[in-house]
Amino acid sequence: MKDHLMKPMLSLEEAQERVLGAFEPLGAERVSLLAAVGRFIAEDVSADIDIPPHNNSSMDGYAVRAADTRGAFPDAPAVLTVIGDLPAGHVPEQQVEPGKTVRIMTGAPLPPGADAVVKVEDTEPSGDDVAIHVEVAPGNYVRPAGEDVQRGSLVLSRGTRLRPQEIGMLAALGRQQVSVGRRPRVAVLATGDELVAIDEPLAPGKIRNTNSYSNSAQILRHGGEPILLGIAGDTVKELTEKVEEGLRQGVDLFLTSGGVSVGKFDLVKDVLAAQGRMDFWRVRMKPGKPLAFGHLESGDGESRVPILGLPGNPVSVMVSFEMFVRPALLKMQGANLLHRPRVEATLMDEIKHKDDRRHFVRVQLVWEGAEYHAYLTGAQGSGILSSMLKANGFAIIPEDWDHAPSGSRVEAIPLD
């Protein structure tokens, strides 16, 4: 099992390509409109109506023939006869003929014959008439039919994340249900004799199982459903039983933390290899160098379940999740965009020493003076979870840099 140590380290891009190449969208399910918030639409949506469906007024005022206002100004207004009122939600019953006007409310359909609206502030009513104090052009304060969305146009593309604004548009189109990508079910297993459950007292030499909870929170945040399997101690029997338990749950992805490094008691590699076909890599990144990836034979023996074995240190496991698990979850849900956007930032603290891996340092990204500034969140060890607690981004220090002076321009990945 140590032949992986002889292999060169993979670049982050090569490792991501291998991992993501093993995943496909899981298929779709129909859910109610509000249940679709945050999920990825699994169909293209085209408009079957114009929005708005009719020409309507964008102001309270008077619907007029623009020609009837020609030459009007405060000292010489155009005087028109008011023939009716038109509130929003009502159908116009009268036609606006020369010399006539209809008092109209915002959102009401433009009556036939009218081609403009004069806002109420530019008028002065007098009995059955109204004085128009401005000249207006056709289309003034008129929202034309289809101004927002035209019938037959593509409104939403498959793979779009449904935010509140997309939900509002679907409601405008009369969609009570929508087809979305199925949520991935992810088995989450932490390994190591040193771990105890979070509700247990800490005995000497023990630490609490934080990784299962940080990973499960990440899974929830990115659309998945975590299946917590607890802790497996460093024995082949315990590890095998936990793996088999997870496979019986019908999961779409198996996620472990710990036990994929080079230590004497890192038995996860042996157990996973016995359950399926595994690759064990070193990725040219820090934190998160050790990584296991492969497939396990499912409980029914008829399918294979992808598995990602992440490192054990709490920062390493969260950074590795961002680089590998998050895009895999999004791909399974049919997302169009798998990776976070990047920004350019000025590094405000010096990094004195660095090896030949790509470093993802935890930073607070602050918009100052028309650019992002990246401030380190303290000590950057892979076991210092508080460095993640204070961070809203990663600053990326390239492989070929041996240090990073304060003031360096770097790429950064915003997390929030």
C-alpha positions as CSV (number, residue, x, y, z in Angstrom):
1,M,0.0,0.0,0.0
2,K,3.0,2.3,0.1
3,D,3.5,2.4,-3.6
4,H,1.5,5.7,-3.7
5,L,4.4,7.4,-1.9
6,M,6.6,6.8,-5.0
7,K,4.2,8.6,-7.2
8,P,4.7,12.3,-7.9
9,M,2.3,14.8,-6.4
10,L,-0.6,15.7,-8.6
11,S,-1.4,19.3,-9.3
12,L,-4.6,20.6,-7.9
13,E,-6.1,20.8,-11.4
14,E,-5.2,17.3,-12.3
15,A,-6.6,15.9,-9.1
16,Q,-9.8,17.8,-9.5
17,E,-10.1,16.6,-13.1
18,R,-9.8,13.0,-12.0
19,V,-12.3,13.4,-9.2
20,L,-14.9,15.3,-11.1
21,G,-14.7,13.0,-14.0
22,A,-16.2,10.3,-11.9
23,F,-19.4,12.1,-11.1
24,E,-22.6,12.7,-13.1
25,P,-25.9,14.5,-12.3
26,L,-28.1,12.2,-10.2
27,G,-31.3,13.0,-11.9
28,A,-34.2,15.2,-11.2
29,E,-37.3,15.4,-8.9
30,R,-40.3,17.8,-8.9
31,V,-40.7,19.9,-5.8
32,S,-43.0,22.7,-4.7
33,L,-41.7,26.2,-5.6
34,L,-40.5,27.2,-2.2
35,A,-38.9,23.8,-1.6
36,A,-36.7,24.6,-4.6
37,V,-34.9,27.6,-3.0
38,G,-31.1,27.1,-3.2
39,R,-31.4,24.1,-5.5
40,F,-30.5,23.7,-9.2
41,I,-33.1,23.7,-11.8
42,A,-33.1,20.6,-14.0
43,E,-34.9,22.0,-17.0
44,D,-34.8,25.0,-19.3
45,V,-37.7,27.3,-18.6
46,S,-39.2,29.5,-21.4
47,A,-41.9,32.1,-21.0
48,D,-45.4,31.1,-22.2
49,I,-46.6,34.7,-21.6
50,D,-45.4,38.3,-22.0
51,I,-44.4,39.9,-18.7
52,P,-46.0,42.3,-18.2
53,P,-48.9,40.8,-20.2
54,H,-50.2,44.3,-21.4
55,N,-49.0,47.8,-21.8
56,N,-49.5,49.5,-18.4
57,S,-48.8,52.7,-16.5
58,S,-45.7,53.1,-14.5
59,M,-47.1,56.2,-12.7
60,D,-50.3,57.5,-11.2
61,G,-51.6,60.1,-13.6
62,Y,-53.6,60.4,-16.8
63,A,-53.6,58.2,-19.9
64,V,-53.5,60.5,-23.0
65,R,-52.9,60.7,-26.7
66,A,-49.4,62.3,-26.8
67,A,-50.5,64.4,-29.7
68,D,-53.0,66.1,-27.4
69,T,-50.2,67.5,-25.2
70,R,-48.3,69.1,-28.1
71,G,-47.0,72.6,-27.0
72,A,-48.3,72.3,-23.5
73,F,-46.4,74.1,-20.7
74,P,-47.4,75.5,-17.3
75,D,-48.5,78.9,-18.6
76,A,-50.4,77.4,-21.5
77,P,-51.6,73.9,-20.5
78,A,-53.5,71.5,-22.7
79,V,-57.0,71.0,-21.2
80,L,-58.5,67.5,-21.6
81,T,-61.9,66.1,-20.5
82,V,-61.6,63.2,-18.0
83,I,-63.9,60.4,-19.0
84,G,-63.2,57.8,-16.3
85,D,-60.9,56.2,-13.7
86,L,-58.8,53.1,-14.2
87,P,-57.4,51.4,-11.1
88,A,-54.8,48.6,-11.3
89,G,-56.4,45.2,-11.9
90,H,-59.3,46.5,-13.9
91,V,-60.0,46.3,-17.7
92,P,-60.3,49.6,-19.5
93,E,-63.9,50.1,-20.8
94,Q,-63.5,53.4,-22.6
95,Q,-61.4,54.5,-25.5
96,V,-59.3,57.6,-25.3
97,E,-60.4,59.8,-28.2
98,P,-58.9,63.3,-29.2
99,G,-59.4,65.8,-26.4
100,K,-60.2,63.1,-23.8
101,T,-58.2,61.3,-21.0
102,V,-58.6,58.6,-18.4
103,R,-57.3,59.0,-14.8
104,I,-55.0,55.9,-14.4
105,M,-53.2,54.2,-11.5
106,T,-49.8,52.6,-11.5
107,G,-50.0,49.1,-13.0
108,A,-53.3,49.6,-14.7
109,P,-53.6,48.6,-18.4
110,L,-53.3,51.4,-20.9
111,P,-56.7,52.1,-22.4
112,P,-57.2,51.9,-26.1
113,G,-56.4,55.1,-28.0
114,A,-53.9,56.3,-25.3
115,D,-50.2,56.0,-26.1
116,A,-48.7,57.9,-23.1
117,V,-49.2,58.8,-19.4
118,V,-48.8,62.2,-17.8
119,K,-47.8,61.8,-14.1
120,V,-50.2,63.4,-11.7
121,E,-47.6,66.0,-10.5
122,D,-47.6,67.5,-14.0
123,T,-51.4,68.1,-14.0
124,E,-54.1,70.2,-12.3
125,P,-57.7,68.9,-12.2
126,S,-60.6,71.3,-12.5
127,G,-64.1,69.8,-12.4
128,D,-64.5,67.3,-15.3
129,D,-61.3,68.6,-16.9
130,V,-57.6,68.4,-16.2
131,A,-54.9,70.8,-17.2
132,I,-51.8,69.1,-18.6
133,H,-48.7,71.2,-18.0
134,V,-46.1,69.3,-20.0
135,E,-45.7,68.0,-23.5
136,V,-45.0,64.2,-23.6
137,A,-43.9,61.8,-26.2
138,P,-45.6,58.5,-27.1
139,G,-44.5,55.8,-24.6
140,N,-44.1,58.3,-21.7
141,Y,-44.4,56.4,-18.4
142,V,-45.7,53.3,-20.3
143,R,-44.4,49.9,-19.5
144,P,-44.9,47.9,-22.8
145,A,-46.1,44.4,-22.8
146,G,-43.1,42.0,-22.7
147,E,-40.8,44.7,-21.4
148,D,-39.5,42.3,-18.7
149,V,-39.9,38.9,-20.4
150,Q,-41.2,38.2,-23.9
151,R,-43.3,35.1,-24.7
152,G,-41.1,32.3,-26.0
153,S,-37.9,33.6,-24.6
154,L,-35.5,31.5,-22.5
155,V,-35.9,32.7,-18.9
156,L,-33.8,30.1,-16.9
157,S,-31.2,27.6,-18.1
158,R,-30.8,24.1,-16.7
159,G,-28.3,24.1,-13.9
160,T,-29.1,27.6,-12.6
161,R,-29.2,27.9,-8.8
162,L,-32.6,29.0,-7.7
163,R,-32.3,32.2,-5.6
164,P,-35.3,34.2,-4.4
165,Q,-35.3,36.2,-7.6
166,E,-35.5,33.1,-9.7
167,I,-38.3,31.8,-7.5
168,G,-40.1,35.1,-8.1
169,M,-39.8,34.8,-11.8
170,L,-41.1,31.2,-11.7
171,A,-44.1,32.5,-9.7
172,A,-44.7,35.1,-12.4
173,L,-44.8,32.4,-14.9
174,G,-47.4,30.4,-12.9
175,R,-45.1,27.6,-11.9
176,Q,-46.3,25.9,-8.7
177,Q,-43.7,23.1,-9.0
178,V,-40.3,22.9,-10.6
179,S,-37.9,20.1,-11.6
180,V,-34.6,20.3,-9.6
181,G,-31.5,18.1,-9.3
182,R,-31.8,15.4,-6.6
183,R,-29.9,16.1,-3.4
184,P,-26.8,13.8,-3.0
185,R,-26.8,11.6,0.1
186,V,-23.3,11.6,1.6
187,A,-22.0,9.1,4.2
188,V,-19.7,10.9,6.7
189,L,-17.2,8.9,8.7
190,A,-14.4,10.1,11.0
191,T,-11.6,7.7,11.8
192,G,-9.0,7.5,14.6
193,D,-8.7,6.1,18.1
194,E,-8.1,9.6,19.4
195,L,-11.6,10.8,18.6
196,V,-14.6,10.9,20.9
197,A,-18.2,12.0,20.3
198,I,-18.9,15.6,21.0
199,D,-21.1,14.7,24.0
200,E,-18.5,12.6,25.7
201,P,-16.0,13.8,28.3
202,L,-12.4,14.4,27.1
203,A,-10.1,11.7,28.5
204,P,-6.3,12.1,28.3
205,G,-5.1,11.9,24.7
206,K,-8.5,12.3,23.2
207,I,-10.1,15.1,21.0
208,R,-13.6,15.6,20.0
209,N,-14.9,14.7,16.5
210,T,-15.2,18.1,14.9
211,N,-14.6,16.9,11.3
212,S,-17.9,15.0,11.0
213,Y,-19.8,18.2,11.9
214,S,-17.8,20.7,9.9
215,N,-18.1,18.4,6.9
216,S,-21.8,17.7,7.4
217,A,-22.4,21.5,7.7
218,Q,-20.5,22.0,4.4
219,I,-22.6,19.2,2.8
220,L,-25.8,20.9,4.0
221,R,-24.7,24.3,2.8
222,H,-24.0,23.0,-0.7
223,G,-27.2,21.0,-1.2
224,G,-26.4,17.5,0.1
225,E,-27.8,15.3,2.8
226,P,-25.2,14.1,5.3
227,I,-25.6,10.6,6.8
228,L,-23.4,10.7,10.0
229,L,-21.8,7.3,10.7
230,G,-19.9,8.5,13.8
231,I,-16.4,7.4,14.5
232,A,-14.4,4.3,13.5
233,G,-11.4,3.3,15.6
234,D,-8.1,2.2,14.2
235,T,-9.0,-1.4,13.7
236,V,-9.8,-3.2,10.5
237,K,-13.0,-4.6,12.1
238,E,-14.4,-1.2,13.1
239,L,-13.5,0.4,9.9
240,T,-15.0,-2.4,7.8
241,E,-18.2,-2.4,9.8
242,K,-18.7,1.4,9.4
243,V,-18.0,1.3,5.7
244,E,-20.5,-1.5,5.2
245,E,-23.1,0.4,7.3
246,G,-22.7,3.4,5.1
247,L,-23.0,1.4,1.9
248,R,-26.3,-0.1,3.2
249,Q,-27.7,3.5,3.4
250,G,-27.9,3.9,-0.3
251,V,-25.5,6.9,-0.4
252,D,-24.2,8.7,-3.5
253,L,-20.9,9.6,-2.0
254,F,-18.8,8.2,0.9
255,L,-16.6,10.8,2.7
256,T,-14.0,9.9,5.3
257,S,-11.6,12.0,7.3
258,G,-8.3,10.9,8.7
259,G,-6.2,7.8,8.0
260,V,-5.0,8.5,4.5
261,S,-1.6,9.7,5.4
262,V,1.6,7.6,5.9
263,G,1.4,6.8,9.6
264,K,1.8,3.2,10.8
265,F,-1.8,3.2,12.2
266,D,-3.4,4.8,9.1
267,L,-5.5,1.7,8.3
268,V,-8.1,3.4,6.2
269,K,-6.1,2.8,3.1
270,D,-6.1,-0.9,3.6
271,V,-9.8,-1.2,4.4
272,L,-10.9,1.0,1.5
273,A,-8.8,-1.0,-0.9
274,A,-10.3,-4.2,0.3
275,Q,-13.8,-2.8,-0.3
276,G,-13.3,-1.5,-3.8
277,R,-10.8,0.1,-6.1
278,M,-8.8,3.0,-4.7
279,D,-6.2,5.6,-5.7
280,F,-4.1,7.2,-3.1
281,W,-2.6,10.5,-4.0
282,R,-0.6,13.4,-2.8
283,V,-1.8,16.7,-4.1
284,R,0.5,19.7,-4.4
285,M,-1.5,21.8,-2.0
286,K,-1.3,23.0,1.6
287,P,-3.2,22.2,3.7
288,G,-4.6,18.9,2.3
289,K,-1.7,17.0,0.7
290,P,-2.9,13.4,1.3
291,L,-6.1,12.4,-0.6
292,A,-7.7,9.1,-1.3
293,F,-10.2,8.6,-4.1
294,G,-11.9,5.6,-5.7
295,H,-15.1,3.5,-5.6
296,L,-16.6,1.1,-3.1
297,E,-18.8,-1.8,-4.0
298,S,-22.3,-1.0,-2.9
299,G,-24.2,-3.2,-0.5
300,D,-26.3,-4.7,-3.4
301,G,-23.1,-5.5,-5.3
302,E,-24.5,-4.0,-8.4
303,S,-23.2,-0.5,-8.2
304,R,-20.2,1.5,-7.1
305,V,-20.1,4.4,-4.7
306,P,-17.5,7.1,-5.2
307,I,-15.4,7.7,-2.0
308,L,-13.2,10.6,-1.0
309,G,-10.8,10.1,1.8
310,L,-9.7,13.5,3.3
311,P,-6.9,14.3,5.7
312,G,-7.6,14.4,9.4
313,N,-6.5,17.8,10.6
314,P,-9.6,20.1,10.9
315,V,-8.4,22.8,8.5
316,S,-7.0,20.3,6.0
317,V,-10.3,18.5,5.9
318,M,-12.3,21.7,5.3
319,V,-10.0,23.1,2.6
320,S,-9.9,19.7,0.9
321,F,-13.7,19.6,1.0
322,E,-13.8,23.0,-0.8
323,M,-11.5,21.9,-3.5
324,F,-12.9,18.4,-4.2
325,V,-16.2,17.6,-2.4
326,R,-18.0,20.8,-3.0
327,P,-17.6,20.8,-6.8
328,A,-18.6,17.1,-6.8
329,L,-21.8,17.8,-4.9
330,L,-22.6,20.6,-7.3
331,K,-22.0,18.4,-10.3
332,M,-24.3,15.7,-8.9
333,Q,-27.0,18.3,-8.6
334,G,-26.6,19.4,-12.2
335,A,-25.1,22.8,-11.5
336,N,-23.6,24.9,-14.3
337,L,-20.8,26.4,-12.3
338,L,-18.7,24.1,-10.1
339,H,-16.0,26.3,-8.7
340,R,-16.1,29.5,-6.7
341,P,-15.2,32.8,-8.5
342,R,-11.8,34.3,-7.7
343,V,-10.8,37.9,-7.1
344,E,-7.4,39.7,-7.0
345,A,-6.3,41.0,-3.6
346,T,-3.3,42.6,-1.9
347,L,-1.8,40.4,0.8
348,M,-1.4,42.6,3.9
349,D,0.8,40.2,6.0
350,E,4.1,38.6,5.1
351,I,4.4,34.8,4.6
352,K,8.1,34.2,5.3
353,H,8.6,30.6,4.4
354,K,6.8,28.3,2.0
355,D,7.4,24.9,0.3
356,D,6.7,24.0,-3.3
357,R,3.0,23.4,-2.8
358,R,0.1,25.8,-3.6
359,H,-0.8,27.3,-0.2
360,F,-4.4,28.2,0.7
361,V,-4.0,30.7,3.5
362,R,-7.0,31.7,5.5
363,V,-7.7,35.4,5.3
364,Q,-10.2,38.1,6.0
365,L,-11.0,39.8,2.7
366,V,-11.8,43.5,3.1
367,W,-12.8,45.9,0.4
368,E,-10.7,49.0,1.0
369,G,-9.7,51.8,-1.3
370,A,-11.4,50.2,-4.4
371,E,-9.6,46.8,-4.0
372,Y,-9.6,43.7,-1.8
373,H,-7.1,43.5,1.0
374,A,-6.3,40.1,2.5
375,Y,-5.4,39.9,6.2
376,L,-4.1,36.6,7.6
377,T,-6.4,35.2,10.3
378,G,-3.5,34.3,12.6
379,A,-1.4,31.1,12.7
380,Q,-1.9,29.0,9.6
381,G,-1.3,25.5,11.0
382,S,-3.6,22.8,9.6
383,G,-4.8,22.0,13.1
384,I,-5.8,25.6,14.0
385,L,-9.6,25.6,13.4
386,S,-9.9,29.2,14.6
387,S,-8.0,30.3,11.4
388,M,-11.1,29.1,9.6
389,L,-13.5,30.7,12.1
390,K,-12.2,34.1,11.3
391,A,-11.8,33.7,7.6
392,N,-14.1,34.7,4.7
393,G,-11.7,33.6,2.0
394,F,-8.5,31.8,0.9
395,A,-5.5,33.7,-0.5
396,I,-3.6,31.5,-3.0
397,I,0.2,31.5,-2.8
398,P,1.5,29.8,-6.0
399,E,3.7,26.8,-6.0
400,D,6.8,28.6,-7.3
401,W,6.9,31.2,-4.6
402,D,9.2,30.5,-1.6
403,H,7.7,33.4,0.4
404,A,5.1,36.1,0.0
405,P,6.0,39.7,1.0
406,S,3.4,42.0,2.4
407,G,1.9,43.9,-0.5
408,S,2.0,41.0,-2.9
409,R,-0.9,40.8,-5.4
410,V,-2.5,37.3,-5.1
411,E,-5.6,35.5,-6.2
412,A,-8.2,34.9,-3.5
413,I,-11.3,32.8,-3.2
414,P,-14.2,34.4,-1.3
415,L,-16.1,31.9,0.8
416,D,-19.1,34.0,1.8
